[in-house]
Amino acid sequence: MQKYVWGLAAIAIMVIGFALPSQAASFKVGDVDWSLGGSIRLDTGWQLSDYGDVPAGVNDSTTDFFLRNPTDSRINAKAVYGKTTAFAELGLGAESDVSLRHLYVSYDMGGGNSLLVGRTWTCLAEDSPHQLLWDDPNLWGFGDLSAYRHDQIRFIHAQNKMTFQVAIEDTKEAPLSIENLLSRINTATGADITIENFYTVEDPLPALVLSLGYDGGNFTVTPSLYVQTYKLKGNTDDIDDVTVTSYAVACDASVKLDPVTLSGEIWYGQNLSLFELDLRNNASLEFGAPSPSEDSNDIEDVKSYGGWVQLAANVKPGTLYVGAGYQQAKTELPDELVIPTVIDDEDVIITIQTEDKISTWGAFINYEFPIAKNFTITPELAYFNYGKDALKIWPGLKDGKNELGNETFIGVHFQYDF
């Protein structure tokens, strides 16, 4: 019933939005200038899933029709008082899900300087491609380093064509590769072992983010840097403390060659599982996750890299987008994992062959067609390949093969911004 209520509410808002003049969303209360806005989004089409190498007797593919709110429809409000601006935005997901997308205040200090405090996008790898179907992912998990939104304190200095930003942000844990492995062992043996059995997390320092942008009109380039560290304290004397350091360097750039714009991003980093770049189905190890060391209680730092490229062309009356992305991570696992365990009350040694790297890639083409002011429909074809699992053989779950399959989306994205 909630789906129908949300659908009727969305239609009502759109009708009202078309009927009212655009300036009706802005008003003044005392000395404060207010503006209200938002975005209503809907995806519909078909999802073609190939599950890759699965055990005999298990269906290896499905085709599903979808009609859904892509979880990022939103409403927002902005208040401006003198040199101070406050902004809040709520995400309206499926059913009754509501999330806090943005909540921050910024102050214009003069001289091109400003201070921002609150929750909003990080300034690491700020640009993204225009890939829309299935939750507006923008090739997240397939080349785009989407570092997401964080609580932060950010200083911004803009002068001429340059913008410098420096921020301290909340620290996020980088899931260890052993966490997914423990989950599979628990499933196979009925055990209940978690990473918390071994470590307690300490966050002594905030994350640090830097970016420097140049905007020359037809050419832009923005290198950026992210660094954070935290400690895993061993819960017993025989488990060593481990320091987990994550970093990322990225560069976004675009060039306008009328009537087309070419844009892209490249990035490289260490222990980047904190950015949740892994959207693969049934993967054994987390993409970019630190791996346990063979010789001690320490970890092996895992390097990963990726990027994307996009061509946007003005094809009247709308815009044609074509893009692709790729990402790869080391696993830092030995050629074979030897795991002692217990199955059916018997001691068993499991030997698992591994891959030295894992990767994913995706590509899309879409056409953003304007229906009316602020209202667009975008037909899209998108393909995502999940590559190979880090474990080549998993007894009882895989038949000696480790392809994770792929997904294809064919559909239309509807969007009305008000």
N, C-alpha and C positions, 0 to 999 in steps of 0.2 A: 504494500500500500504506500510505503514511504517513497518508492520510486515514482509512482504516479503523482503524488503530492509535489515532489521536487520538479517533475516535468511540467506540471501545470503552473507552478510558481515561476519557472524559467520562462515559459511562454508569456505569462503576464508581465514579467519584467521587460521582456523584449518589446512587447506591444506598447507599454508605457514609454520605453526608451525611444522608440520610433516616433511616438506622438509628441513628445516634449522637445522643445528647442534645446540645442546642445548646452547653452549657457545655464539651463535650469539646474545642472549639477554643481554649480558654483554659487556661493552666497557669502554674505558677511554677517558676523555676529559681533557687535562691538568693534574692537580693533583687530579681530581675528578673521582672516580670509579662509573660508572652508571650501573644499571640493570633495565630491563623492564620485566614485567610479567602480569599475569592476569588469569582469569578463565572464561570459557564459560560453561553455565549450561542450561539444558532443562529438563522439566518434562513432562511426558505424561502418561495417564491412565484414570481411572474412579473415580469419586467422588460420593459416595452413601450417601445422606443426609436424615436423619430422623429428622423432625422438632419438634418432641415431641408432647405435648398437644397443639393443635391449635383449634380455633373455628370451629364449624360444617360448612361444605361446603368449607373449605380451605384445599388444598392439603397438606398432612402431610409428603410426601417424594418425592425425585427426584433422578435420576441417570444421571450424566453428564459426557461426555468425555472431557478431557482437554489436550491441547498441548501448553505449555507456558514457557516463560522465568521466572524462579522463583525469579525475582527481584534482585538477588544478583550476577549475572554475573558481572565481574569487570575487570578493567585494572589498573596497578599501576606502579610506578617508584620509585627507591631508589637511593640516591646519598650519597656516603661516602667520606668525606674529613678529613683525619687525624682521630681525635677522635670524629668527628661530623657526625651524620647520619640523613638524612632527608628522609621522606617517605610520599607519597601521593597516594591515591587510590580513583577512581571513581566507583560507582555502576551504572550498565547499566540495567535499568528496562525495563518493557514492553513499547511498543510504543517508545516515545522519552524521557522517564523519565531518568534523570541523577541525581545521588545523591553523596554527599561527604561522603565517608565512613571513610577515615583516612587522616589526614594532621598534621604531627608532626615532631619535630626535637628532637634528643636525643644527649647528650654529655657525653662521658666517662671521669669521673673525676679522674679515677685511684683508686687503692685500693679496687676494687669491687663496687665503687660508680658510679652512673650515674643519670642524670637529664633528664626528658622528658617533653616537653611542646607542647601542641596542642591537637588534637582530635584523640582518639583511644578508644579501649575497656577499660572499667573500670576494676580494679583489684578485684572487688567483684564477688565471685562465677564464676571464670574464665572458668571452664570446662563445657562441654555440651555433651549430648549423640549424637550419629550419626544417628539421624532421619532426613530424607531428603525431602520427598514429601510435596508439597505445601509450597514453599518458604523456604526450609531448616530450619524449625522451631526448630529442636532439642528439641522437647517436650516443647517448650516455651508455657506457659499458661496451661500446664498439668504436672507440677512438676519441670521444669527447671527455676531457677531464672536467667533469661537472663537480666542482668542489662544494656546491650547495650553499645553504644559508647558515650563518653562525652568529652567536652572540659575540659582540666585539666592541672595541674602542678604536676608532680610525681617525687619523689625521690626514688631510688632503691639502696639497698645495698645487694650484693651477696657475701657470704663467705662460703667456703667449700660446704656443702650440703644445706645451708639455704639461702633463699631470703626474705628480708624484703622490703615492699613497703608501702609508705604513699603518699596520693594524696589529693589535694583539687580540687573539681569539680564544674561545674555549677549546680545551684539548679534547680530542676524540681518540678512543682506543683503536689500534690497528689489530683486528682479529688475527690470531695466530693460525697458521695453516693446520696445526694439530687439532683445532677445535672441530672442524668438519670431520676430521679423521676419527676423533673420539666419538662423535655422534654416530658414525657408521659402526664403530666397534660396539657401542652401546646397543644399537639395533640388532647386530648379529649375535650378541652374547646375553642381552638382557641386563647388562651392567648400567650403572648410573655414575659415570665419571665425567667431570667437567673441569675446565681450566681453573675454576675457582678452588678446586681441591688442592692445587699446587701453589697458586700465587694470589697476592693481594696487590691491587693497583694503587700507586701513588702518582699524583700529578703535581710536581713541584713548580713547574713553569708553564706559562701560557704559550700558545702557538704564535709564531711571528710570521706576518705576511707583508711582502713588499711588491709594489708594481710601479712601472714608469711608462707612461703612455705618450706617444707622439701622434698628433692628428694634423696631417697636412692637407686636409680636405679630400683629395682623391686617393690619399694613401695614409693608412694608419698602421702602427705597430706598437704592441704592448708586451714587453717581457715582464715576467712576474716570478716570485720566489715564495715558497712556503717551507717552514721548519717547525717541528715540534718534537718533544721528547717526554717520556714518562718512564716510571720504574715499575717492574714486576718484582715484588718482594716475595722471596720464598717463604712458604708457610712453615717449613721445617728446616732444621739445621743442614740437612743433606741436599737441599735445593738452593742453588745459588740465586742471588738477586740478578735480574736481567734489566738492562736499560734498552728501551725500544726508541730508536730515533727514526722519524719519518721526514722526508723532504721531497719537494717537487720543484722543478724549474719548468716554466712554460713560456711560449711566445705565441701571441695571436697577431694576425696581420690581415689587412684587406687592401685591395686596390680597385678603384673604380675606372673602368674603361667603357664609357657609355656606348652601347646600352647594357653592358654586363658588369657585374662585380664579382671578383674572385677573392675568396677569403679562406682562411685556414688556421690551423693550430698544430703545434708540435709540443710534446712534453716528455719529460724523463724524471724518474724519481725512485725512491726507496721506501719499502713498507707502506704502500699506498692503499692497502685494504681498508684503511679508515675512511676513504671516500666511496666505499661501497660500489666499486666499479664492476662487480661480478653479478651479472644477470643470467648466468647459465643455469640450465635445469639439471639437477642431480649431479652437480660437480662435487668431487671429493675434497678438493682443497680450494680455499678462497684465493681469487686472483690478487696477486701482489702482496700476499700475506707472508710475514716472517716465518721461517721454517725452523723447526727444532734442530740443533746441532747434533751431529753423530757422536762427538767426543766428550761432550759435557752437558751441563744443564743450560748452557747458553743458547742463543738463536743464531741462525744464518740470516743476514739482511738480504731481502729479495728486491732486485732491481726490475723495473718495468718501464715501458715507453709506449707512446702512441701518438695519434694525431688524426686530423680530418682535413678535407678540402671540399669546397663548395663553389659552384658557379650559379649565380643568380642573374637571370636575363629578363629585361622588361619586354614582355610579349603582350601587347595590348589585348584586352583591357587589364590584364593582371601581371603576375610575375611567375616565371618558371624557375624552379630550384632543382639542381642535381648535385648530389653529394655522396661521399663515401668516407669511411673511417676504418682504422685498424689499431689494435693494441696487443702488446705481447708482454708476458712476464716470465721470469725465471721461476723455477720451483725450488732450486737449491736442495733437492732431495737426492739421496744416494740412488744408484742404479736399481737397487733392490731394497725394499723395506722388509725387515724381518721382525714380525710382531708376535710375541708369545701371548696367548690368550687361553680362555677356557670355553669350550663349546660342549654342551650336554655333559657337564661335570668331568670332562676330560681335558688335560693339558694339550694344547694344539699350537704348532708354530705355523703362522701364516707368512708366506713370502709373496711380496707384491712388486712387480716390475713398474718402473715409473718413467715419466717423460721429463726431460730437462727444461722444457719450456711449454707454456700454454698460450693460446692466442684466440682472439675473436675478431670478426670484421663485419661491417654492414654497409649497405648502400641504399639510396632512395632517389625517387624522382617525384615531384609534386608540382601542382599549378594552383597558385592562390588567386581565386577569382572573386572580385568584389561584386556583391549582390546589391548592396545599398551602403550608405555611409556607415562605416564601422562594422559592417556585417560581411563576412567572407565565407566561402566554401572552398575547400582544398582537397581535390582528389589526389590520392597518393598510393604509390607502390613502394613498399619497403621490404628489404631482405636482410636477415641477421643470421650469421653463421657462428655457432658456439665452439667450433674447433674440437680438440681432443681433450679428454680428461687427463689429469696428471697421473692417475693410476691406470696402467695398461690392463691389469687383470684384478678383478675383485671377486673372490669365490662366492658363488651363489647369486651374485647380482649381475655379473657380466660374463659373456662367453668368449673371453680372450680378446675382446675388441673394446675400443674406448672412444669412438666418435659420439659427440654429444648432440649432434643433429643441427637443425636450423629452423627458422620460422619466417614465413612470408605473410605480410599484411597487405590486403587490397581493400581500400575503402575511401571514406570521405570524412574530413574534419570540418565541423561547423564552428564558427566563432563570431560572437557579437561582443564588442567592447563598448562600454558606456561610461 
